[in-house]
Amino acid sequence: MNSSARAFWLRSPGHGELRDVTLTGPGEGEVLVRSLYSGVSRGTETLVFRGGVPESQHAVMRAPFQEGEFPGPVKYGYLNVGVVEQGPDGLIGRTVFCLYPHQTRYVVPVSAVTVVPEQVPPARAVLAGTVETAVNALWDAAPLVGDRIAVIGGGMVGCSVAALLARFPGVRLQLVDADPARARTAEALGVDFAAPEDALDGCDLVVHASATEQGLTRALELLAPEGTVLELSWYGDRRIALPLGEAFHSRRLTVRSSQVGTVSPRRSGRSYADRLALSLDLLADPALDALITGESAFEELPELLPKLASGEIPALCHRVRYGDNR
C-alpha cells in the first residue's frame, strides 16, 4: 500500500522547498512513522543550508537517511520524533526517535528507531541526537571528580555538554560565551556563566564548541599545565589559526578531537544503540528544555531556514511541529 508524505529539501545553497513523497508501505522488519516533531540544529544544519560542507567531507557528513548530494539538492536532517503507525505489534503507537530528516511520514528499518522513555516528553526528545554528541564527548574527555572545567560556546552542543557536566560531583564548571544572553540558558541549566575575558583559568579540561578561532585560542589560554582542550566544533570549509608557539609546548597542552560518528574508543564495548538509549534517558531532566528556543510549523521551513542561517532568528535548537501538535 502506498501513501503520501511531504519532505523538506535544500534545492540549492540558501534555497529550500517542500516536496511531495510517495511512500511504500513497510515490509517485514520495517515501521511507518508519523512525525510529531523534528529539530533544526543551528550549527550543522545551517552550515549545510549555506552550502558550507567541503567536498572532501561530503561522504563523512552524510546523514543516515539523507537523499541527494551536497551542496544540493539534498534532504538533510537527523532529529526526528514520531509515532509508529505500522510495523511490529510491540511498536505500534509507541513514540520513537530516529535520525531522519524533516518529513511528515517515513518508512525505516525497526533498528533505526529508538523508543522514547515514558518520562521524556516527545517535544523534548528531539534533543536526543545532540545529547548523544555530548555523551560521546564526555566519554572522550573522561572528566574526573573535582576537575576545573570550562565549556566555551553556548550553542546547542556546548549547552548539552554543560548540562551533563553539571551533574558531576565537585567540579568547578563555567559556560563561556561572548553573548551575554546565554547567561539565562546557563542559569536554567544550573551552570555558572562567564564572558570570555572573565573566565576562570587553571582548567584541567576545556570543551570547545564555539566554532571560532578566538574561542579555541581562549580555550588554550584557560588550561592549567598538562590540560586538555576537547574540540567539538566543526569548521566546515573554514581554515583557522592556532597559537602553538608561546607556552603550548612548555605547558604540555593537548588538543583532542571528538566526533559523534564513532563511539569513543574509551567505551569500545558500547554500541551506537546503547549511546542513544542513554541519551534519551538523560532527557528526563526538564532543565534541558532550555535548549529549545523556538518552534515553527513544518510548512514554514522554507522561510525559516534562511532566517536561522543568517542569525535573524537566534536559536539553539529550533523545534519543528507537524500537524496539530501543540
Backbone as CSV, one residue per row, in Angstrom:
resi,resn,N_x,N_y,N_z,CA_x,CA_y,CA_z,C_x,C_y,C_z
1,MET,0.839,-1.183,0.000,0.000,0.000,0.000,0.881,1.244,0.000
2,ASN,0.637,2.165,-0.916,1.386,3.403,-0.985,0.652,4.508,-0.231
3,SER,1.377,5.447,0.297,0.799,6.620,0.945,1.673,7.821,0.625
4,SER,1.162,9.004,0.899,1.885,10.217,0.542,2.479,10.872,1.784
5,ALA,3.497,11.681,1.551,4.147,12.442,2.612,4.747,13.687,1.982
6,ARG,5.246,14.575,2.825,5.937,15.767,2.350,7.269,15.870,3.070
7,ALA,8.287,16.355,2.354,9.637,16.438,2.915,10.250,17.785,2.577
8,PHE,11.141,18.248,3.456,11.890,19.478,3.191,13.192,19.125,2.486
9,TRP,13.456,19.801,1.363,14.685,19.622,0.593,15.409,20.954,0.464
10,LEU,16.727,20.896,0.529,17.554,22.025,0.137,17.753,21.929,-1.373
11,ARG,17.072,22.806,-2.108,17.160,22.759,-3.574,18.551,23.163,-4.061
12,SER,19.091,24.212,-3.466,20.437,24.710,-3.729,20.821,25.546,-2.523
13,PRO,22.117,25.811,-2.309,22.502,26.567,-1.116,21.682,27.847,-0.948
14,GLY,21.040,27.951,0.225,20.249,29.120,0.540,18.800,29.054,0.116
15,HIS,18.376,27.956,-0.532,17.013,27.872,-1.061,16.416,26.499,-0.744
16,GLY,15.354,26.496,0.084,14.696,25.251,0.439,13.294,25.185,-0.106
17,GLU,12.736,23.965,-0.143,11.382,23.784,-0.654,10.784,22.521,-0.058
18,LEU,9.449,22.425,-0.073,8.750,21.214,0.344,8.413,20.402,-0.892
19,ARG,8.642,19.092,-0.817,8.380,18.201,-1.944,7.440,17.091,-1.516
20,ASP,6.585,16.666,-2.441,5.718,15.508,-2.200,6.525,14.228,-2.334
21,VAL,6.191,13.258,-1.492,6.883,11.978,-1.460,5.842,10.863,-1.478
22,THR,6.096,9.813,-2.250,5.247,8.630,-2.233,5.950,7.537,-1.441
23,LEU,5.275,7.043,-0.417,5.851,6.013,0.440,5.275,4.650,0.098
24,THR,6.129,3.655,0.101,5.697,2.264,0.009,5.482,1.741,1.421
25,GLY,4.408,1.036,1.643,4.100,0.521,2.976,5.252,-0.276,3.544
26,PRO,5.378,-0.322,4.865,6.508,-1.018,5.486,6.466,-2.519,5.214
27,GLY,7.635,-3.065,4.931,7.769,-4.504,4.767,8.151,-5.151,6.088
28,GLU,8.526,-6.412,6.025,8.947,-7.117,7.230,10.181,-6.450,7.811
29,GLY,10.153,-6.204,9.134,11.291,-5.562,9.791,11.349,-4.068,9.599
30,GLU,10.238,-3.453,9.144,10.194,-2.004,8.951,9.024,-1.394,9.712
31,VAL,9.079,-0.065,9.883,7.990,0.668,10.532,7.651,1.904,9.698
32,LEU,6.379,2.280,9.754,5.928,3.549,9.200,5.737,4.504,10.373
33,VAL,6.425,5.645,10.318,6.408,6.615,11.418,5.754,7.904,10.950
34,ARG,4.841,8.418,11.758,4.258,9.746,11.528,4.980,10.737,12.419
35,SER,5.578,11.755,11.819,6.369,12.719,12.583,5.493,13.558,13.503
36,LEU,5.993,13.753,14.724,5.401,14.690,15.672,6.213,15.979,15.716
37,TYR,7.533,15.813,15.840,8.447,16.939,15.927,9.760,16.573,15.239
38,SER,10.438,17.585,14.732,11.842,17.435,14.366,12.566,18.661,14.864
39,GLY,13.881,18.611,14.849,14.667,19.724,15.360,15.673,20.194,14.328
40,VAL,15.911,21.509,14.303,16.946,22.101,13.461,18.086,22.538,14.373
41,SER,19.239,21.926,14.217,20.428,22.357,14.929,21.031,23.524,14.161
42,ARG,21.095,24.697,14.792,21.506,25.896,14.067,22.951,25.791,13.583
43,GLY,23.768,24.936,14.198,25.153,24.807,13.760,25.275,24.034,12.457
44,THR,25.140,22.713,12.541,25.392,21.861,11.387,24.387,22.086,10.266
45,GLU,23.110,22.147,10.597,22.112,22.238,9.534,22.150,23.566,8.797
46,THR,22.451,24.644,9.484,22.531,25.908,8.756,23.811,25.987,7.942
47,LEU,24.874,25.293,8.388,26.078,25.210,7.560,25.769,24.465,6.265
48,VAL,25.009,23.366,6.374,24.575,22.634,5.176,23.700,23.529,4.306
49,PHE,22.815,24.286,4.931,21.908,25.153,4.178,22.672,26.208,3.387
50,ARG,23.777,26.693,3.959,24.583,27.697,3.268,25.494,27.089,2.208
51,GLY,25.576,25.757,2.145,26.465,25.112,1.188,27.901,25.072,1.649
52,GLY,28.128,25.014,2.966,29.477,25.096,3.511,30.149,23.775,3.805
53,VAL,29.637,22.650,3.286,30.271,21.354,3.519,31.402,21.174,2.499
54,PRO,32.662,21.054,2.932,33.764,20.886,1.974,33.589,19.602,1.167
55,GLU,34.036,19.633,-0.080,33.891,18.453,-0.936,34.559,17.234,-0.312
56,SER,35.674,17.444,0.385,36.392,16.319,0.993,35.593,15.649,2.100
57,GLN,34.548,16.347,2.620,33.768,15.813,3.732,32.349,15.414,3.325
58,HIS,32.069,15.380,2.017,30.714,15.044,1.577,30.282,13.666,2.062
59,ALA,31.179,12.691,2.004,30.822,11.340,2.438,30.701,11.266,3.958
60,VAL,31.627,11.905,4.673,31.628,11.864,6.135,30.387,12.528,6.711
61,MET,29.923,13.585,6.054,28.815,14.384,6.575,27.442,13.841,6.205
62,ARG,27.363,12.749,5.487,26.058,12.206,5.127,25.264,11.832,6.369
63,ALA,24.014,12.256,6.406,23.116,11.830,7.472,22.607,10.420,7.158
64,PRO,22.169,9.665,8.183,21.789,8.263,7.961,20.750,8.063,6.862
65,PHE,19.768,8.945,6.730,18.719,8.768,5.724,18.692,9.941,4.738
66,GLN,19.842,10.513,4.539,19.977,11.602,3.568,19.664,11.105,2.164
67,GLU,19.001,11.956,1.391,18.833,11.726,-0.044,19.451,12.905,-0.779
68,GLY,19.982,12.651,-1.972,20.653,13.689,-2.719,22.090,13.859,-2.248
69,GLU,22.769,14.845,-2.810,24.178,15.063,-2.529,24.432,16.528,-2.200
70,PHE,25.473,16.787,-1.405,25.912,18.152,-1.144,26.512,18.740,-2.426
71,PRO,26.348,20.019,-2.687,25.663,21.006,-1.854,24.151,21.050,-2.060
72,GLY,23.609,20.279,-3.000,22.169,20.227,-3.229,21.901,19.830,-4.670
73,PRO,20.682,19.362,-4.917,19.572,19.174,-3.980,19.878,18.056,-2.967
74,VAL,19.452,18.269,-1.749,19.720,17.293,-0.704,18.634,17.381,0.366
75,LYS,18.221,16.217,0.866,17.303,16.132,2.003,18.140,15.764,3.213
76,TYR,18.236,16.674,4.174,19.195,16.518,5.267,18.528,16.819,6.603
77,GLY,18.908,16.098,7.621,18.403,16.303,8.977,18.565,15.027,9.773
78,TYR,18.459,15.132,11.111,18.760,13.953,11.925,18.132,14.016,13.318
79,LEU,17.120,14.849,13.507,16.468,14.938,14.821,14.962,14.810,14.619
80,ASN,14.427,13.607,14.724,13.017,13.389,14.426,12.377,12.518,15.503
81,VAL,11.201,12.941,15.939,10.409,12.167,16.900,9.028,11.950,16.307
82,GLY,8.572,10.699,16.320,7.269,10.407,15.742,6.593,9.245,16.428
83,VAL,5.451,8.867,15.877,4.651,7.750,16.399,4.608,6.659,15.344
84,VAL,4.832,5.425,15.749,4.788,4.291,14.827,3.329,3.987,14.487
85,GLU,3.001,4.072,13.197,1.636,3.792,12.750,1.485,2.377,12.217
86,GLN,2.529,1.835,11.627,2.502,0.457,11.128,3.843,-0.193,11.422
87,GLY,3.790,-1.499,11.693,5.009,-2.234,11.993,4.713,-3.347,12.977
88,PRO,5.730,-3.850,13.654,5.521,-4.912,14.642,4.555,-4.476,15.738
89,ASP,3.756,-5.404,16.230,2.726,-5.083,17.225,3.295,-4.344,18.432
90,GLY,4.485,-4.712,18.867,5.063,-4.106,20.063,5.465,-2.659,19.888
91,LEU,5.497,-2.174,18.650,5.901,-0.795,18.401,4.752,0.116,17.974
92,ILE,3.653,-0.465,17.504,2.535,0.369,17.028,2.031,1.260,18.167
93,GLY,1.951,2.558,17.882,1.508,3.523,18.872,2.603,4.050,19.767
94,ARG,3.820,3.509,19.667,4.919,3.968,20.510,5.572,5.210,19.919
95,THR,6.023,6.094,20.795,6.787,7.273,20.378,8.240,6.879,20.226
96,VAL,8.849,7.267,19.100,10.214,6.841,18.805,11.043,8.027,18.327
97,PHE,12.356,7.910,18.529,13.318,8.864,17.971,14.034,8.203,16.802
98,CYS,14.308,8.994,15.762,15.009,8.469,14.593,15.877,9.574,13.998
99,LEU,17.024,9.198,13.476,17.929,10.140,12.819,17.450,10.373,11.378
100,TYR,16.265,10.980,11.261,15.629,11.151,9.950,15.441,12.639,9.654
101,PRO,15.506,13.021,8.375,15.287,14.432,8.009,13.856,14.895,8.283
102,HIS,13.573,16.125,7.892,12.267,16.749,8.132,11.258,16.229,7.105
103,GLN,10.364,15.350,7.552,9.395,14.728,6.642,8.179,14.313,7.447
104,THR,6.994,14.427,6.870,5.766,14.193,7.636,5.573,12.727,8.020
105,ARG,5.907,11.808,7.133,5.872,10.373,7.407,7.058,9.725,6.716
106,TYR,7.509,8.579,7.237,8.648,7.899,6.610,8.663,6.431,7.024
107,VAL,9.316,5.628,6.195,9.473,4.193,6.448,10.951,3.904,6.655
108,VAL,11.279,3.243,7.762,12.672,2.899,8.075,12.712,1.508,8.702
109,PRO,13.901,0.880,8.737,14.020,-0.391,9.465,13.739,-0.203,10.946
110,VAL,13.215,-1.256,11.568,12.952,-1.229,13.009,14.210,-0.830,13.777
111,SER,15.365,-1.282,13.303,16.620,-0.997,14.001,16.979,0.482,14.014
112,ALA,16.317,1.287,13.173,16.643,2.717,13.075,15.881,3.571,14.075
113,VAL,14.918,2.998,14.789,14.137,3.778,15.742,14.449,3.326,17.165
114,THR,14.389,4.290,18.073,14.594,4.023,19.497,13.372,4.525,20.249
115,VAL,12.780,3.677,21.062,11.579,4.055,21.817,11.937,5.139,22.829
116,VAL,11.137,6.195,22.849,11.332,7.292,23.794,10.768,6.864,25.152
117,PRO,11.548,6.974,26.222,11.030,6.584,27.542,9.784,7.395,27.911
118,GLU,8.912,6.789,28.683,7.646,7.435,29.042,7.861,8.733,29.807
119,GLN,8.965,8.836,30.551,9.195,10.035,31.354,9.779,11.190,30.536
120,VAL,10.007,10.985,29.228,10.565,12.029,28.368,9.483,12.521,27.420
121,PRO,9.072,13.801,27.489,8.061,14.314,26.565,8.565,14.260,25.125
122,PRO,7.715,13.886,24.161,8.151,13.847,22.753,8.742,15.169,22.282
123,ALA,8.212,16.285,22.754,8.712,17.587,22.312,10.139,17.840,22.767
124,ARG,10.572,17.218,23.863,11.959,17.350,24.332,12.867,16.320,23.684
125,ALA,12.302,15.213,23.263,13.106,14.105,22.732,13.837,14.465,21.441
126,VAL,13.449,15.573,20.777,14.189,15.979,19.577,15.644,16.309,19.901
127,LEU,15.963,16.513,21.167,17.335,16.834,21.567,18.222,15.603,21.657
128,ALA,17.675,14.418,21.438,18.427,13.187,21.694,19.723,13.119,20.886
129,GLY,19.686,13.533,19.622,20.884,13.453,18.808,21.991,14.343,19.319
130,THR,21.639,15.517,19.851,22.653,16.431,20.367,23.163,15.981,21.729
131,VAL,22.277,15.490,22.574,22.726,14.949,23.853,23.624,13.734,23.619
132,GLU,23.353,12.974,22.568,24.232,11.853,22.209,25.634,12.350,21.887
133,THR,25.737,13.480,21.167,27.048,14.078,20.899,27.751,14.438,22.199
134,ALA,26.984,14.992,23.154,27.559,15.367,24.436,28.023,14.147,25.225
135,VAL,27.242,13.079,25.197,27.642,11.841,25.881,28.962,11.336,25.317
136,ASN,29.069,11.293,23.986,30.301,10.797,23.377,31.487,11.702,23.715
137,ALA,31.236,13.020,23.757,32.296,13.957,24.112,32.816,13.694,25.521
138,LEU,31.906,13.423,26.453,32.344,13.183,27.824,32.989,11.809,27.972
139,TRP,32.592,10.847,27.145,33.340,9.592,27.118,34.765,9.838,26.633
140,ASP,34.919,10.722,25.641,36.268,11.058,25.153,37.055,11.852,26.192
141,ALA,36.392,12.812,26.832,37.088,13.713,27.753,37.431,13.043,29.081
142,ALA,36.595,12.134,29.529,36.787,11.419,30.798,37.073,12.364,31.961
143,PRO,36.174,13.313,32.256,36.404,14.225,33.382,36.433,13.479,34.708
144,LEU,37.134,14.061,35.670,37.284,13.440,36.975,36.606,14.278,38.046
145,VAL,36.274,13.647,39.145,35.705,14.355,40.289,36.657,15.476,40.703
146,GLY,36.091,16.676,40.865,36.896,17.802,41.316,37.611,18.560,40.221
147,ASP,37.430,18.171,38.959,38.097,18.880,37.865,37.604,20.324,37.755
148,ARG,38.499,21.165,37.224,38.147,22.529,36.863,37.907,22.550,35.360
149,ILE,36.674,22.890,34.976,36.256,22.692,33.583,35.571,23.957,33.064
150,ALA,35.871,24.292,31.811,35.140,25.335,31.110,34.572,24.734,29.832
151,VAL,33.376,25.163,29.476,32.778,24.832,28.178,32.662,26.147,27.419
152,ILE,33.394,26.276,26.324,33.384,27.509,25.540,32.476,27.319,24.338
153,GLY,31.450,28.152,24.262,30.473,28.067,23.185,29.136,27.607,23.726
154,GLY,28.210,28.559,23.880,26.910,28.237,24.443,25.874,27.926,23.392
155,GLY,26.269,27.197,22.363,25.315,26.718,21.376,24.668,25.432,21.845
156,MET,24.032,24.746,20.925,23.261,23.558,21.278,24.159,22.460,21.860
157,VAL,25.304,22.218,21.221,26.202,21.171,21.692,26.881,21.580,23.001
158,GLY,27.405,22.813,23.043,28.078,23.264,24.256,27.166,23.246,25.462
159,CYS,25.929,23.694,25.284,24.978,23.685,26.402,24.627,22.263,26.825
160,SER,24.538,21.335,25.880,24.261,19.939,26.231,25.395,19.359,27.064
161,VAL,26.631,19.653,26.663,27.789,19.179,27.428,27.766,19.778,28.829
162,ALA,27.521,21.089,28.925,27.499,21.749,30.232,26.405,21.162,31.124
163,ALA,25.248,20.868,30.535,24.153,20.307,31.318,24.535,18.961,31.923
164,LEU,25.248,18.137,31.172,25.668,16.837,31.708,26.798,16.985,32.719
165,LEU,27.739,17.912,32.451,28.840,18.117,33.391,28.353,18.665,34.725
166,ALA,27.232,19.379,34.709,26.695,19.939,35.952,26.332,18.851,36.948
167,ARG,26.197,17.613,36.484,25.845,16.506,37.366,27.070,15.861,38.006
168,PHE,28.276,16.234,37.558,29.489,15.631,38.091,29.795,16.226,39.467
169,PRO,30.139,15.398,40.452,30.394,15.925,41.798,31.708,16.693,41.881
170,GLY,31.649,17.809,42.579,32.878,18.526,42.936,33.535,19.326,41.842
171,VAL,32.955,19.399,40.649,33.643,20.120,39.575,33.396,21.624,39.701
172,ARG,34.399,22.393,39.260,34.209,23.831,39.056,33.920,24.009,37.574
173,LEU,32.711,24.466,37.249,32.261,24.473,35.859,31.767,25.852,35.465
174,GLN,32.200,26.321,34.290,31.691,27.554,33.713,31.308,27.333,32.258
175,LEU,30.189,27.912,31.865,29.823,28.025,30.460,30.280,29.399,29.995
176,VAL,31.092,29.438,28.932,31.726,30.673,28.479,31.200,31.018,27.090
177,ASP,30.698,32.229,26.934,30.179,32.644,25.636,30.249,34.166,25.541
178,ALA,30.471,34.658,24.314,30.540,36.101,24.097,29.165,36.754,24.129
179,ASP,28.108,35.981,24.016,26.750,36.509,24.010,26.205,36.505,25.439
180,PRO,25.993,37.683,26.034,25.507,37.711,27.425,24.131,37.081,27.596
181,ALA,23.366,36.951,26.500,22.050,36.323,26.604,22.159,34.853,26.995
182,ARG,23.315,34.241,26.756,23.484,32.832,27.124,23.533,32.638,28.640
183,ALA,23.680,33.730,29.374,23.675,33.614,30.839,22.354,33.048,31.330
184,ARG,21.264,33.395,30.662,19.950,32.878,31.067,19.868,31.367,30.841
185,THR,20.432,30.924,29.721,20.447,29.481,29.456,21.282,28.757,30.499
186,ALA,22.455,29.315,30.813,23.325,28.706,31.823,22.607,28.599,33.165
187,GLU,21.901,29.661,33.541,21.170,29.647,34.806,20.114,28.547,34.817
188,ALA,19.409,28.382,33.692,18.386,27.341,33.610,18.990,25.947,33.733
189,LEU,20.233,25.806,33.279,20.915,24.514,33.349,21.628,24.299,34.677
190,GLY,21.654,25.323,35.526,22.342,25.207,36.804,23.844,25.311,36.685
191,VAL,24.312,26.144,35.736,25.742,26.265,35.442,26.150,27.722,35.565
192,ASP,27.344,27.986,36.110,27.880,29.345,36.155,28.198,29.818,34.740
193,PHE,28.087,31.130,34.529,28.341,31.721,33.211,29.443,32.762,33.316
194,ALA,30.229,32.878,32.222,31.254,33.917,32.175,31.454,34.365,30.735
195,ALA,31.720,35.662,30.552,32.191,36.155,29.265,33.622,35.664,29.062
196,PRO,34.102,35.566,27.823,35.449,35.028,27.579,36.537,35.710,28.401
197,GLU,36.473,37.050,28.518,37.528,37.770,29.234,37.461,37.559,30.745
198,ASP,36.338,37.062,31.250,36.172,36.877,32.693,36.265,35.410,33.125
199,ALA,36.491,34.510,32.187,36.502,33.081,32.512,37.674,32.738,33.424
200,LEU,37.443,31.787,34.315,38.475,31.341,35.244,39.483,30.447,34.524
201,ASP,40.763,30.673,34.803,41.793,29.848,34.173,42.160,28.691,35.101
202,GLY,43.271,28.029,34.806,43.688,26.879,35.600,42.832,25.656,35.377
203,CYS,42.247,25.533,34.184,41.328,24.426,33.903,42.075,23.133,33.566
204,ASP,41.581,22.039,34.110,42.083,20.726,33.721,41.556,20.333,32.346
205,LEU,40.341,20.788,32.046,39.678,20.428,30.794,38.895,21.633,30.296
206,VAL,39.036,21.921,29.001,38.173,22.894,28.342,37.519,22.201,27.164
207,VAL,36.199,22.202,27.121,35.460,21.668,25.981,35.131,22.850,25.081
208,HIS,35.615,22.797,23.832,35.432,23.929,22.925,34.360,23.605,21.895
209,ALA,33.339,24.473,21.820,32.229,24.237,20.895,31.727,25.541,20.278
210,SER,32.590,26.561,20.214,32.139,27.842,19.662,32.331,27.941,18.154
211,ALA,33.102,27.033,17.569,33.399,27.050,16.130,34.031,28.371,15.694
212,THR,34.822,28.979,16.580,35.536,30.207,16.236,37.010,30.060,16.592
213,GLU,37.846,30.745,15.815,39.279,30.761,16.101,39.552,31.401,17.453
214,GLN,38.811,32.479,17.757,39.013,33.166,19.026,38.669,32.268,20.210
215,GLY,37.594,31.473,20.044,37.203,30.580,21.124,38.231,29.504,21.392
216,LEU,38.795,28.937,20.333,39.798,27.887,20.513,41.082,28.457,21.110
217,THR,41.454,29.658,20.692,42.625,30.310,21.285,42.412,30.548,22.775
218,ARG,41.217,31.033,23.134,40.915,31.265,24.546,40.909,29.961,25.332
219,ALA,40.466,28.877,24.705,40.462,27.575,25.374,41.875,27.184,25.795
220,LEU,42.851,27.398,24.918,44.241,27.087,25.263,44.732,27.968,26.406
221,GLU,44.324,29.225,26.401,44.764,30.147,27.449,44.235,29.764,28.821
222,LEU,43.078,29.130,28.867,42.451,28.813,30.150,42.993,27.535,30.789
223,LEU,43.806,26.778,30.067,44.267,25.492,30.582,45.360,25.630,31.635
224,ALA,45.308,24.729,32.605,46.429,24.523,33.508,47.492,23.697,32.784
225,PRO,48.735,23.678,33.271,49.740,22.785,32.679,49.218,21.353,32.609
226,GLU,49.505,20.699,31.501,49.059,19.325,31.219,47.564,19.254,30.914
227,GLY,46.903,20.394,30.744,45.467,20.399,30.493,45.122,20.024,29.063
228,THR,43.830,19.749,28.841,43.346,19.265,27.545,42.191,20.117,27.045
229,VAL,42.251,20.475,25.758,41.103,21.031,25.063,40.461,19.910,24.265
230,LEU,39.184,19.665,24.498,38.433,18.724,23.679,37.672,19.539,22.641
231,GLU,37.982,19.349,21.384,37.429,20.158,20.296,36.198,19.483,19.718
232,LEU,35.048,20.138,19.892,33.791,19.641,19.345,33.325,20.436,18.130
233,SER,33.927,21.598,17.899,33.494,22.436,16.780,33.794,21.760,15.458
234,TRP,32.916,22.017,14.496,33.184,21.585,13.117,33.181,22.835,12.260
235,TYR,34.294,23.086,11.583,34.507,24.360,10.911,34.121,24.343,9.431
236,GLY,33.643,23.208,8.947,33.241,23.161,7.545,34.408,23.448,6.631
237,ASP,34.248,24.434,5.743,35.300,24.752,4.778,36.182,25.913,5.235
238,ARG,36.093,26.284,6.518,36.914,27.395,7.019,38.246,26.900,7.566
239,ARG,39.302,27.694,7.383,40.608,27.428,7.981,40.788,28.333,9.190
240,ILE,41.420,27.795,10.230,41.666,28.600,11.425,43.146,28.503,11.798
241,ALA,43.604,29.494,12.559,44.992,29.520,13.036,45.002,29.326,14.547
242,LEU,46.071,28.690,15.039,46.214,28.440,16.469,47.589,28.905,16.944
243,PRO,47.687,29.457,18.166,48.984,29.854,18.722,49.703,28.655,19.346
244,LEU,50.323,27.851,18.512,51.008,26.654,19.007,52.468,26.926,19.345
245,GLY,52.851,28.206,19.270,54.148,28.613,19.808,53.933,28.979,21.261
246,GLU,54.452,30.146,21.663,54.263,30.647,23.017,54.462,29.521,24.032
247,ALA,53.482,29.294,24.920,53.676,28.324,26.008,53.039,26.968,25.712
248,PHE,52.628,26.731,24.464,51.920,25.484,24.163,52.765,24.262,24.534
249,HIS,54.028,24.255,24.132,54.883,23.081,24.400,55.377,23.046,25.841
250,SER,55.780,24.197,26.371,56.339,24.195,27.723,55.293,23.796,28.761
251,ARG,54.024,24.072,28.476,52.957,23.689,29.403,52.356,22.327,29.068
252,ARG,52.872,21.682,28.017,52.470,20.331,27.626,50.947,20.223,27.476
253,LEU,50.393,21.117,26.657,48.951,21.141,26.443,48.549,20.148,25.356
254,THR,47.283,19.757,25.395,46.757,18.786,24.436,45.481,19.337,23.801
255,VAL,45.354,19.160,22.471,44.109,19.434,21.763,43.643,18.116,21.159
256,ARG,42.446,17.673,21.543,41.905,16.407,21.048,40.578,16.656,20.367
257,SER,40.291,15.868,19.357,39.005,15.985,18.674,38.027,14.943,19.208
258,SER,36.743,15.247,19.037,35.688,14.297,19.359,34.631,14.407,18.279
259,GLN,34.132,13.274,17.825,33.145,13.280,16.738,32.173,12.136,16.964
260,VAL,30.884,12.464,16.906,29.851,11.506,17.289,29.715,10.353,16.299
261,GLY,30.315,10.475,15.117,30.201,9.409,14.118,30.856,8.104,14.525
262,THR,31.702,8.149,15.555,32.357,6.947,16.066,32.177,6.904,17.575
263,VAL,31.782,5.766,18.106,31.697,5.619,19.550,33.094,5.763,20.129
264,SER,33.220,6.535,21.203,34.521,6.790,21.807,35.283,5.492,22.060
265,PRO,36.564,5.442,21.684,37.366,4.248,21.980,37.410,3.915,23.470
266,ARG,37.193,4.910,24.315,37.163,4.653,25.758,35.949,3.811,26.165
267,ARG,34.957,3.717,25.273,33.763,2.906,25.533,33.539,1.969,24.352
268,SER,34.594,1.296,23.941,34.534,0.449,22.749,33.565,-0.716,22.893
269,GLY,33.196,-1.029,24.120,32.241,-2.110,24.334,30.794,-1.681,24.183
270,ARG,30.569,-0.381,23.988,29.221,0.136,23.847,28.876,0.300,22.365
271,SER,27.600,0.186,22.045,27.139,0.330,20.667,26.510,1.705,20.477
272,TYR,26.231,2.055,19.213,25.500,3.288,18.925,24.136,3.257,19.615
273,ALA,23.493,2.094,19.613,22.175,1.971,20.244,22.261,2.226,21.744
274,ASP,23.304,1.710,22.388,23.490,1.955,23.821,23.621,3.448,24.097
275,ARG,24.408,4.107,23.268,24.668,5.534,23.484,23.401,6.367,23.301
276,LEU,22.613,6.031,22.283,21.383,6.780,22.052,20.355,6.523,23.151
277,ALA,20.254,5.282,23.597,19.316,4.964,24.679,19.682,5.725,25.957
278,LEU,20.974,5.812,26.254,21.419,6.585,27.413,21.044,8.054,27.255
279,SER,21.236,8.582,26.063,20.926,9.989,25.814,19.444,10.276,26.042
280,LEU,18.582,9.385,25.592,17.144,9.570,25.802,16.796,9.496,27.287
281,ASP,17.434,8.600,28.028,17.192,8.526,29.475,17.576,9.840,30.156
282,LEU,18.696,10.443,29.721,19.157,11.691,30.324,18.192,12.841,30.069
283,LEU,17.386,12.728,29.017,16.434,13.790,28.672,15.214,13.816,29.588
284,ALA,15.190,12.988,30.594,14.131,13.093,31.605,14.271,14.376,32.420
285,ASP,15.436,15.016,32.348,15.691,16.245,33.099,15.013,17.428,32.417
286,PRO,14.009,18.064,33.039,13.306,19.182,32.401,14.178,20.406,32.179
287,ALA,15.340,20.490,32.847,16.229,21.634,32.632,16.671,21.729,31.178
288,LEU,16.690,20.600,30.477,17.149,20.591,29.093,16.168,21.265,28.145
289,ASP,14.962,21.572,28.620,14.033,22.349,27.799,14.618,23.705,27.420
290,ALA,15.581,24.188,28.198,16.202,25.486,27.912,16.942,25.488,26.578
291,LEU,17.250,24.311,26.030,17.961,24.235,24.750,17.035,24.438,23.564
292,ILE,15.728,24.354,23.787,14.762,24.560,22.700,14.288,26.004,22.778
293,THR,14.675,26.796,21.788,14.496,28.245,21.879,13.459,28.794,20.896
294,GLY,12.752,27.918,20.202,11.710,28.385,19.295,10.998,27.212,18.670
295,GLU,9.841,27.482,18.067,9.072,26.432,17.420,8.315,27.006,16.232
296,SER,8.273,26.251,15.147,7.545,26.646,13.941,6.869,25.420,13.348
297,ALA,5.881,25.660,12.507,5.211,24.571,11.806,6.084,24.064,10.660
298,PHE,5.926,22.805,10.330,6.684,22.190,9.239,6.564,22.996,7.947
299,GLU,5.371,23.487,7.649,5.138,24.218,6.405,5.948,25.503,6.316
300,GLU,6.473,25.978,7.443,7.238,27.229,7.455,8.737,27.026,7.186
301,LEU,9.190,25.780,7.049,10.628,25.516,6.929,11.308,26.276,5.785
302,PRO,10.717,26.368,4.582,11.425,27.094,3.518,11.698,28.556,3.860
303,GLU,10.836,29.191,4.638,11.056,30.570,5.049,11.889,30.651,6.327
304,LEU,11.859,29.589,7.152,12.545,29.596,8.433,14.056,29.426,8.291
305,LEU,14.507,28.477,7.455,15.937,28.161,7.389,16.802,29.356,7.009
306,PRO,16.415,30.193,6.041,17.260,31.368,5.758,17.405,32.285,6.963
307,LYS,16.361,32.415,7.761,16.418,33.288,8.928,17.302,32.690,10.025
308,LEU,17.266,31.375,10.173,18.161,30.725,11.129,19.611,30.828,10.668
309,ALA,19.841,30.614,9.373,21.204,30.644,8.839,21.828,32.031,8.936
310,SER,21.021,33.067,8.779,21.538,34.433,8.824,21.668,34.961,10.242
311,GLY,21.044,34.286,11.205,21.032,34.771,12.571,19.882,35.716,12.868
312,GLU,19.020,35.968,11.869,17.850,36.819,12.109,16.982,36.228,13.209
313,ILE,16.884,34.889,13.233,16.234,34.197,14.342,17.331,33.526,15.163
314,PRO,17.663,34.043,16.346,18.676,33.392,17.181,18.114,32.098,17.744
315,ALA,18.932,31.073,17.791,18.398,29.779,18.227,19.507,28.885,18.741
316,LEU,19.127,27.976,19.619,19.931,26.803,19.932,19.346,25.668,19.086
317,CYS,18.320,25.012,19.608,17.556,24.073,18.790,16.204,24.697,18.479
318,HIS,15.861,24.766,17.206,14.548,25.257,16.811,13.680,24.046,16.486
319,ARG,12.564,23.921,17.186,11.711,22.741,17.030,10.705,22.951,15.904
320,VAL,10.485,21.889,15.126,9.532,21.900,14.025,8.343,21.047,14.429
321,ARG,7.169,21.606,14.291,5.928,20.942,14.711,5.176,20.436,13.485
322,TYR,4.651,19.205,13.588,3.901,18.594,12.494,2.437,18.471,12.897
323,GLY,1.544,18.737,11.967,0.129,18.550,12.221,-0.372,19.457,13.318
324,ASP,-1.166,18.915,14.221,-1.814,19.708,15.265,-1.126,19.593,16.614
325,ASN,0.144,19.161,16.644,0.846,19.047,17.928,1.104,20.418,18.519
326,ARG,0.552,20.699,19.664,0.766,21.981,20.335,0.882,21.763,21.843
